[in-house]
Amino acid sequence: MKLILLFIIPIYVFAVASFITEDEYASSLYQNPRGIGCDKCHGENGKGLLVAKYESNGVQKEFRGPDITLLGFREFYEALDTRKNGMPRYFLTKDEIETLYNYLHKEKK
């Protein structure tokens, strides 16, 4: 029995050990969740960013990523779960969405 525990305990300890912090995980998720990062349109801190300027029918226009730090969790979740207005659908898990939301609101805590 002791011999079995001798082998199982190190495996258990190794399995539950984390190689990156929660903040490092959230940052990497924000920068590249599924091929293109949130930071490309929403900036490093989620406050929004000018993505492109273009002309349509002779009118100069801009495409901006909005400030996502102003969204409540439900709006944030729905924005990530629905493709609209240039926002890709990432197919993130609820835990990943919560991690991203908490990452953007860490100063408010």
N, C-alpha and C positions, 0 to 999 in steps of 0.2 A: 504494500500500500504506500509506504514511504517513497519507494522508487517511482511509482506512478506520479505522486505529487511532485517529486523532484523534476519530472519532465513537464508536467502540466502547468505549474506556476510560472516558469519563465515564458512559456508560450502565451499564457494569458496576459502577463505584464507587457510583453512585446506587442500583442494585438491591440491593447487599449492605449498604448502610447501614441501621442500625436507628434508628427514631425514638423507641423507648422502651427502657429497660433491661429485663433479664430479670426483675428484682425487680418492676418496674412492671407488666410483663405478667402475672406470677404473681399479683400483688395484684388486678389487674382480673379475672383468671380466677376467683380465689377469691370475689370479691365479686359476680360475675355471669357464671357459666359458660354458662348457657342460659336466661336469664330470671329465675331466682331464685338468689341467692348462697348459698354455703356458710355465710357468716357469719350468716345469718338463724337457723340452728339450732345451729351449732357455735361461734358467737362470732367475734370478730376474730382470735383466735389459735388457734382449733381446740379449745379446752379444753371446749367444751360450753356449752349455754345452755338456760334454761327457755323453751320455745316457747309452751306453753298450759297452763292449768288448766281442768279441766272436771269435770262430775259424770256418772257412769254408774251407773244403778240405785241412786241414793242414796249412792254412794261418791265422795268427792272424789279426783280423779286428776290427775297431771301428765304432760305429754308433754315430754321433754327430748331435745335433740340431744346425743349422747354426745361424749366427749373423743376426737377422731380423731387426736390426736398420739401416742397410745399404740399405734396400729396399725402393724404391719410393712407393707412395701410390698405384699406379696401380698394381705393382708387389705384394705388400702386400695383396691387395684385392684378386687378383687371387690365391695367395697361400692359402688363407683361404677359397676360394670357390672351390678348386680342391683338390681331394685326390691323393697324390703321394709321393713317397719316405718316407713312414712312417708317413706322415702328415695326421692326421684325418681331416675329413670334419665336421665342427662345425655347419653349417647352421645358421650363424650369420646374423643379419640384417646389412644393410649398416651403420646405425647409430652406432651399436656396433663395427663394423670394424673401423670406423672413430675414435671412442673413444679409441680403443686399439692402433691405429696408433699414435694418439696424445699423449697418455700416454707414449709410447716408445720414442717419440721425444720432450717431454716437455722441456728438457734442451736446445734444439736447438732453441726454441722460444724466 
